[in-house]
Every structure is written in C-alpha cells, then in structure tokens.
Amino acid sequence: MRRLRNLKIVATLGPSSSDYETIRALFEAGADVFRLNMSHGSHDEIGKRHEIIRQVERETGRPIGILADLQGPKLRCGEFKSGPHELEVGQKFRFDLDRTPGDQHRVCLPHPEIFQALEEGARLLVNDGKISVTVESCGEDFANCRVDVAGEISNRKGVNVPDVVLPLAALSEKDRDDLEFVCTLGVDWLALSFVQRAEDILEARELVGNRAAILAKIEKPAAVAAYDSILAVADGIMVARGDLGVELPVWKVPPIQKRLIRGARAAAKPVIVATQMLESMITSPVPTRAEVSDVAAAIYEGADAVMLSAESAAGDFPVEAVRTMNNVAVEVESDPTFRQVIEASRPRVHSSVADGIVSAAREIAETTNIKAICCFSQSGSTVSKVSREKPRVPIIALTSLLNTARRLSLSWGAHCVMTTEVTRFKMAVVAAARAARSEGFAAESDQIVVIAGVPFNVAGSTNILRVAPCEERLIFATEPS
C-alpha cells in the first residue's frame, strides 16, 4: 500500500477506535502510526489494541509503527468540603500540605516538590489555565497567592507550574509500570511526558534500553529552554501544544513550533505536531477552515508527522478525521509553494560522510530522471538523513529488521520495505530495483539511486552511492562482482 504523500499521520486509539474494523479502516484511510495513550485504558485494553494493530500489519504486509504515550506526573489540588468555589480577581488564596478539605480560602496541594521550587512571583495555573494565581509568599509547606485570573476551582483540578523547574522525575511509578508493560508488549516508540531536562530522557533510556525509540514531548517552558540538550539525547520530538498553550501565552506557541521543527529536522530526528489539529471533528464530520490551515502550516514547516488525539480516540468521526489529514497533506505537497518553502529551509549539514552521501543522492535524483532513492539501513539513521533532505523523489527504506521498519514509519517520506539480509552490494542493488518495481515506484526502463554502507549490516557505515538501472539484466551486466 503506497501513500500518495510524504507526511506521516499518527492516530490515537481509544473508545471510538478499539475494534478491528475501525483500526483497519484508520490504516486504510491513511494512519501510519497508532498512538496508545497510557493515561486512558487498562493494560488489558492496551494489549488488545496492540494485537489488532499487529494483525492489520500482518494482513496488509506493511510495517506499522506503534507509539506508547506515558502519562507523566499529574499535579492536582486536593478536595473541597463544600463543593466548587468561585475565585475572584484580587482575592488571596493559599495552597498548602494540609490534607483537610479546602474552602474558598485554601486547598491542599499534595506535592511538596512544588513548594521546594516555588519562589515569590511564580505563577500557578489551575484547571488548564482557567485560573491563574501569583505567589506572594511561600515556604516549605505553603504558598500564599493572589488571584489574577478568576474562575471556578473544584476537586482534583490540575495544577501547572510554568515558571520554575520542578524537582520531579519525568517518570512516576505508574509510568515505570506502563513503560515495562509496553516495552515487553513490543512498541516502537515511547513518548515521554513532563520532560524538563535532558536527564529525564537519559533516565528513561536506562529503563528502555534498545527496546523502543524515545520521543520527547516538549510541553513545558523548561523543555523549550533546554531544547538543544533534550534534542541531542532523544530519538524524536513531539510538539505538545496543549500544555505549551497552557503554561505559555498562546501567541508564543507558533514561533516555538517552528523552532522545534527546524531543530529536529537539522538533527535528522522525526518531529510530530500534536494537539487540537482537527478538534471540531470530534463532533463534526468536517473540520473548520482554521484547522485545515493549522495542519497545512505544520506540513509547510517540514514536520514529519501530524497527530490526532481525541478526534480519533473518542470522536464521532475517527476515520473521516484521518482521511481529512491525508487529503490536506496530498494537496499541500502538490503545491509548488510547498517545494519552494521546504527547499529554502533545508538545513546545510555536512558533518559526516553519510551526510555528504545523502545530500549528493538528493542532488542527483532531482537533476536527472531518477525515480526513487533506495536506502539500506539497519539502524534507520541513513533513512532519517535522507528524510531530512525532503527530496522530490520517493524514499524507499530497505531493511531486514522489522523493528527498524516500524520505527521508520514515523519518518517523512519513508516507504519501508522488508528485505532479506544482504552481504554484497550487487545483491543490494538487485533488491532495491525489485522493491522499486514491485512497490510501483519505477519500471524496468527507469533508474534509481541506491545508498548503502560497506561492510553491510553495520550501523552508521553509509559510504557508497550508485545510480542503477531497474532491469536486473542490466544490473548484472554493469555491476562489478
């Protein structure tokens, strides 16, 4: 099954999309990667969804990526003794560690780590930012605040602390249990929530090992500030605009999104744009024009993937939402302006032989009548570098490792094909030509570019490029043994 676009689509599974028929329909409509949200659903439910995805993969013969999204620490206030209370602008309100039910003047905030990090002038945001208070004085077990933005506060509402780095690990006990479960289950990507520093990724890496690639969710101001160091140790990035838009003024999010995408592209690491992309399609079969423009903007910026959350997990029109994203991507990528924008923003990276090889492959493919760039890769790094180049011709990723093929389902333009392990370059060219023909990218009279590393099956050894015919008779006639 060949997609008619390079952008990848991530669809979250949930109550609206847990059965075989819907998951199969989502894949056929255009979903390349499925997200398992560990904030919702038992391990049994997650396991069943995982098995259905793998069943669809076996039936279609196409590698499908699975992304498990960890919940992360949840900061919530305590409970109130007499129901919700309306906080007014200018009034004083206190958060403390006293477990006594709250009232209109105070409530428990059962997270001593917050009080350890707070300082005068810091903000606390309650209920997704609907209430904003400023700390006037604080200590090890309290924070006296002034209400700046009024609203209703009630039991167990979420609390955000945007102005300080909290001494909290990104992995809660629940996250650790979930991490081990999904890694044993066999997911391809692990999204880490509440990332504040590079050390959060390294801590998760010790637990994950090489069982899954790690995606850092950038959803806190501290993560934006430490982005370069986080990007250096993560395998991919998610622009989690929901919490970013709570903890930062919403008008700051678009330029941050652009910067995060460009940084990830330069590093040759996949980047997902997420949250509220087609929010209206939770209840409507058609999106708003603003939502379509939002999806299109992410594509023009060079994102590898866009993600559906509640739209596909709990909405009334999950398949239509995926189909809409697919149609937007096809239309945008056919726009001449798209190529102009992408090529103008292409990073100039030539720090290794592999970087030079993939850059040359793109140049050759775009200045001659080449039908596809075929990459042999064990780790996926070569394909990621070609994906960074955003070539005008298709990218065929060939690997003998199913896990690598599944992870590459998140990379822009990568059409993954499983192949047998090759040990000689001649056989690599033959395998590439067969894949290009069988997958509908080229005919026997066409030519392809083949990228590989010699010796074979050694990660990071990309060092050879060849323009080859697609007809096997010509390959054997021209290829040295």
N, C-alpha and C positions, 0 to 999 in steps of 0.2 A: 504494500500500500504506500504509494508515493504522495506526500503532501505537495500542494501547489504553492507553498510559501516556505520561508526560512525561519520565521518566528516560531517559537515553541509555545504551546498552551498548557498550563497547569490547571487541573480541575480538582477541587476539593470534594471528597466524598462525604456523605452524611445521610440523614434520614431520607432525603429525596433521591438519593443515588447509591443505594446499597445493594440492590439486586442485580443479577447477571444481565438482564435485558437492558437496564439503564446504563450500566458501566460499559457494556458493549456498544451501545448507541453513542455514548460520550466519546469513546475512542474513534468510532467511525465518523463522528461529526468533526473531530479534529484534536481531541485531547492527546497530548504526547506523554505527559507525566501526570500521575494521580497523587494527590496530597491526602495523607491520613492525619487528621487533626487530633493530637493526643489530649487536647482539652475536652474533647467530647467522645464518648463511646468507651465501652469496656474493652479489655484485651480480647475477649472472645469476639466482639463485634469487629474490632480492627483486624483480627486474624482472618475472619470470614471475607472481609473486603479484599484483603491481600491475596487470598486464594483465588477469588474471582478474577482479579487483575491478571494473575499468572495464567489462569485458564484462557482468558482472552488473548494473552500473549502467545500461548501455545497454538491456539486455533488460527490466529492471523499470521503467525510467523514473523512478527515484528517485535523487536525489543521495546519494552515499555518501562519507563522509569517510575519508581515509587519514592515519594518524599514523605518522611515522617516528621511532623512538626511538633516539637516538645512545647509543653505549656509554659515552663519557666515559673519563677516565684510569683505568686499573686499577693499583692499588698492590698489588704482590705481593712476597713474600720470595723469596730465591734457592733453590738446591737443596742437598740434603744428600748427603754422600758415602756414608753407610751406611743409607739409608732413613729412615723416620719415627722421631721421638724423642718420648718422653713427658715433658712438662714438669710439675714438681711445685710445689705451693704453697710459696712462700718461697724457691725457688731463684733464683739470679742467671742472667740470660740477656742476651746482647749482640747488638744489631743494628749492622751497620757497612757500609762500602762495599767491603770486601774481597771480590773475586769468588771466592775459594777456597771450595769446597763446605763447607757447615756441618756442625756436630756438635751434641751435646747442650748445648753451652755458648754457641754463637753461630751466626749465619747472616747472609748478605749481605741488605741491604735496598737495592736499586739505585735509590734515589730521593733524591738529595742535597737536594731541596727539603724533604723531611720533616725532615732534620737541621737545616736552616736555621731551621725554625719551632719545633722542639721546645724545651721547657723542663722543668725539674725539676717532677715531679708530674703531668705529662701522661700520659695512657693511650694504649696501643697495643692494638688488638683484632685478633686473628688468627683466620682461618677462621670468618668470620661471627660473631665474638664468643665463640666457644667457648673461646678463650684470651684472658685479659686480663693485661697487664703494666703496671707503673707505672715511669716513667722516674725513676731516682735520680740520674743524672748524664749529661750529653750534651755533644757538641761538633759540629764541622762534618762529621765523618765517623763518628760513633758515638753509640750510646745504650745505657748500662748500665741494665738494668731488673730489677725484682723481679716474680716471677710471683705474681699474685693469684688467678687462676682457672686451674686446671690443665687440661691436655688434650694431645692429640697434634698435633705440628707436623710438616709434611712439605713436599715440593717445591711451590713456586709457590703457596702459600696466600695468600689475600687479606689485606691489612692495612688497617684503618680507623684514622684518627687523629681522634677526635671533639672533642678539647679545644682545638684550635688551628685558625686559618685558614691553609691551606697556600698558599704562593706558586705555585700551579699554575693554568694556564688550564683552563677547563671543556672546551675542545676540544683533543683530541690530534690528531696527524697523521692517524690513521685516521678520526677524527670529521670532519675537514675534507674528506677524500676522500669519505666517506659523505654528508656534507652536500651537496656539489656534485652527487653522483650522484642523490640522491633529489629534489633541487630541479629538476634537469634532467628527471628522470623525471616529476615533477608530483605531489608530495604536498601535502596541505592543511595539515597541522600537523607541526611539528618539535619533539620533546621533547628538552630539553637536560639531560643528566645532570651531576652533580658541581657543581651551582650553589652558590656560596658568597656571592656578592655581585651587586648589580645590574649591575656592569660586565661580568660574564660574559654576561648577556643582550645587552647592547649590542654586545659583540664579535661574537656570533653574528648579530645584526641586520645588521651591516655586510656580512657574507658572504651572508646570505639575501636581503636587500632586501625586496621585496614578493612574493617567490615563494611564501612559506608563512608561516603564523602560528607564533609561538614559544610553546611551553609550557614553563614552568619546573618541573622536578622538585624538590620540596622533600624532600630525603633526608639532609641534613646539619644538625647543630645550628647551624652558622654561617648557613645559609639560613633557619632558623627565626628566629634573632636579627635577620636583615636582611630579614624577610619583607615589610614595608611597602614598602621601596625596590625589592625584586625585583618585587612585585606591580604597582608603578607602571609598570614598563617591559615586563613580559611581557604576552602576549595571553591566557594561560590558565595554570592551575596544576594540577600533579599531586601529590597527597599520596602520596608513595612510601614506604609504611610499612615496607617490607622493611629498607632501610638505616637508616631512622629508628629502628626497633626494635633494630638492632644498636648504633648509636652512642649511643642514649639508653636509659635504663631503660624497659622495655616499658610500664610503667604510666603513663609520661608521654605516650605516643603518642595515646591517645584524646582528652585535652583539647586537644592540639596540633591534631589533626584537626579538631575543632570550630572552633577559632580560625581555621585556614586556610580552611575552608569559608565561614565567616561573612565573612571579609575579602574573599574572591574574589566572593562574592555582592554585597556592598556596592559593589564596584568594577565590577559587571556584567561579570565575566570568568568563563568556564566553568572548573569545577574537577572533576577526576577523582579518585576514591578508588580506590587500586590496592593490589595485593599480597595474596595468600593469602585472597581473599574466599571462594572455594569450593575451597580447596586439596584437600580429600578427594576431590573429583570428578575428580582426575587418575586415580584408580584405582577410584572407586566411582560408580555411576550415580545415587546420591542424596547430597545434602550432609548435614552434621551440623546439628543444630538451632542450635548456636552460630554456624555460618557463615551460616545464613539470618538470624539476628538481627543479625549484623555487616552484611550487605547492607542489611537493613531500617533499621538505625541510620543508615547513610550517606544513605538516602533521606529519613528524617525530619529529618536535619540540613540538607537542602537542596542536596546535591551535584547537579551537572548530570549526572554520569555515573559509572558503576562499571566496573571493568576486570577482565577475565580475562587471566591470563598463561599459566602452564604448563597451566592447565585446558583452554584451547582450543588452545594451540600444540603441546603434547606429550602431552596426556592421552588416555585411552581413550574419553572421552565428551564431546567438544567441543560437539556440538550440544545435548546434554542440559544442559550447563552454561549455555549461553546461554538455553535455554528456562526453566531454573530461575530465572535472574536476571529474566527477563521476567515470570514468574509472581509472583515476590516483589514486583516493582515494581507490578504491576497490583493486587495485594491491598493493599499498603500505601497506595497512592494512593486507594483506595476507602474507607479507614478514616477516619471523621470526626475522629479524633485527629490524623491527618496534617495536615488543613487547620488545625486549631487550632494545632499546633506551628509550621507554616510561616508562618501569618499573625501569630503572636505574635513571630516572629523576623524579620519583614520589615524591612529597613533603611529608614530615613527619609532619602531622598536627593532633594533638590530644588535642585540647584546650576545647572540649565540649563533652557531652555525644553523641550528634549526630555525631561528627567526629569519635568517637570510634565505634559507631554502623555501619556506612557506611564502615569503614575500615575492621571491622570484617565480614561484608557481602561479601566484595570482597574476603577476605581470604578464607571464607567458600566456596564461589562459585567456586574459582579457584583450590581448593584442593579436591573437591568432584564432583560428577556428577550433578551439578546444571545447569539448562538450562537458567535461567534468574534471575535478581534481580528486584523485583517489588516494586516500591516506591509510597506510598500515600503521596501527598503533596498539600497543599493549596497555599503556597507562592512560591513554587518551590525551596526553599533553600535545601531541602533534596536531590532532584534530582541533583542539582548543585554540591553538595558534592560527590555524587556517581560518577558523570561525572568527577570530579577532579581525582578520583581514576583510571580512564581509565581501567575498568575491562575487562577481556577476554570474559565475557558473556554479552548478551544484557541487556540493561536497559529499563524497561517498566515503564513509568511515568504515574501514575493514578491520576486523579484529577476530581473534579466535577465543577471546574471553567474553563470556556473556555479561559478566558484571560491568566490564568496561563499556560494552554497547549500551547497556541500560543507563549508565551514568551519562553517557553522551547524548541521550535523548533530551537533555536539557540544553544542549549547546546549539546556538544559532546555526541553521542550515545543515546540520549533520544528519545525513541519511545513513543509518547504521545497518551494516550487512555482516552477518556472521560468516566466517570463512575458516577453513582448516589452517592449522599452523604451517607456515611456510619457512623454509630454511635457505632457499636460493632466490635471488632477485628475479630470475626468469619466471619462476612459478608465481611470484608476487604479481608480476605484470599480467600473466595469464589470468590469475584470479581477479585482478582489477578489471580487466577487459570483459570477463564473463559477467561480473557484477554490473558493470555499466550497461551491458546489453540486456541482461535479464531484468534489471530494475527499470528499464525504459529510458535511460539517460543518453544512450548512444547506439548507433547502428554500426555494422561491421566496417563501413567505409569511413567512420569517424576516428578522431584521435582523442586521447585523454592524457592528462598529466598524472604520473604516479610518483608518490613520495613515500620513502621508506628509510629504515635505518639498517645498516650493515655493521656488525652482525645482527641478525634478526632476533626478535624476542628479547631484546634488551631495552628497558625503558629509557627514554631520553636520548636515543642514539641516532635520531634523524640526521642523515648526512648525504642522501642521494635523491636526485630528481631526474625523471626521464619522461620525455614525450613519446608516447607509444601508440601504435595502431590498435584498433579494437578487434581486428581479424586475427585469429590465432595463427593462421598460416604465415602471416607477415611477422608476427611476434617471433616465431621460431626461426624465421629466415634472417631477422635483423638483430636478434638479441644474442650477445656473446654468452657462452656457457659458463 
